[in-house]
Amino acid sequence: MINAALLALTLGTTLGQPGDITCTFAAKDGSRAVLDVALRPTPSLRDLPGLYRLNMRVGTRDAMPATAQPNLGTKARDIALTAKSADNLIYALGFGQDGQAALNIRLGGTGIDETLFGICQGATPYIDKWLAE
């Protein structure tokens, strides 16, 4: 019985969990898609209240661990995520229940950054779960 429970926690998204959250960000001139981001929630027994674990894949780069939490700085139902890649890129992603999203990419230790705007799909079940009414 314990083995079955551990297996269910390990498999996560394949056992009744909603699918990935997918986001698409456009170029500043809006002419074409520049970047796709996939977020896969990875619940853990070590999760803290209000802090959730995910794997974040940006474009074709390797997936990296990310954390999500409610964005208390807005009155809307928004989520803020952060992740850091092995090559010191820092990603800050925010999205709301309406799907509107912003992604800031910064080279760690420098002032070099870029912010892209786009839309996320598949987030509603997670927002409903992560944010209390």
N, C-alpha and C positions, 0 to 999 in steps of 0.2 A: 504494500500500500504506500509506504514512504517512497519507494522507488518510482511509483507511478506519479506521485505528486511532484517529485523532483524533475521527472521527465517532462511533465506538463509545464513547469516553470521554465525549463530549458528551451522548449520548442516555442513558447510564447505565441507568436503571431499565427502559427498554424493551428492552434487549438482554440478557436472561437474569438480570437482577437481581431479587431479591424485590420485592414491592410496598411501599407505604407502611406505616409504623407508625401505628396510630390509637389514640388514648387518649380515654377519656370520664371526666369528673370530675363527681361528684355534689355537690349542696348539702350543707352541714354537717349538715342534718337528714335527709339521704338521700332526700328526697321526689321529687326530679326531677334530670334531667341539667342541669348548668349550663354546661359548657364542653366542647367537642370540640377535640382537638389532633391535627394530622396532621404526621408527620415523614417527610420524603423524603430519604434519604441521597443525597449528591451527591459521590461520590468525586472526588478531584483528584490530579494528579501532585505537588502541593505538600503533600499530607498528611504529617504527622509520625507516627512510630510511637506508637500509643496515643491519638491525637487524630484524630477523624473529623468530617467536615463534613456538615451537613444543612441543609435548609430546614425551618423550623418555621412552621406556620400555626395560630394560636390563634383559635378561633371563626371569625368572618368577616373578621378583620383580614388585612392583607397578609402574605404569607410573609416571613420574616426569616431571615438566616443564623444558624445555631446550631452549636455544637461539642459533641461527645460524647466521653466518655472513660470507661474503667473506674473504678468507684467503689472505690478501694482501702481505704476506711474501713469496709467491711463484709466479712464472711467469705463472703457469698453472691455469686452472679454478677450484679452490679448495674451499671447504666450511669447516669452523671450527665450532664445536658445543661445548657447555659446559652445564653441568647439575650437580646438587647437590642433593643427596638423603636425606631423613629424618634422616638416620643414619650416615651422614657426609662422605659418599663416594663421591668423585668428579670425574666426567667423562669428559674427553676431547676427542672428536671424530673428525677426519678429513677425508674427502674423496674428490676425484676428479671426473671429468667427465668420466675417464676411469674405475671407480668403485673401484679402489684400496683405502683401508682405513686403518687407524690406530686408536686404542682405548687405551687411557691411563686411568687407574683407580688408584686413589690415596686416601688413608685414610687421611681425612682432619686433619691438625695440626701435621702430622708426615711426615717423609721422605719415608714412605712405599708406593711403587707404582709398577705397572706392565703395560707393553705395549704389546698389541696383534695386529696382523696384519690380515687383511681379505679383504673381498669384499662387496660392497653395490650394491643393485639392486633397480631400480625404482627411481633413483635420477635425471636422465637427465631432466625431465620436470621442476623440481624445480631449478636445476642449471641454466637452460635457463632463467627461470623467475627471479631468484635472482641476476644473474651476467649479467651486461650489456656487450654487444659485444665490 
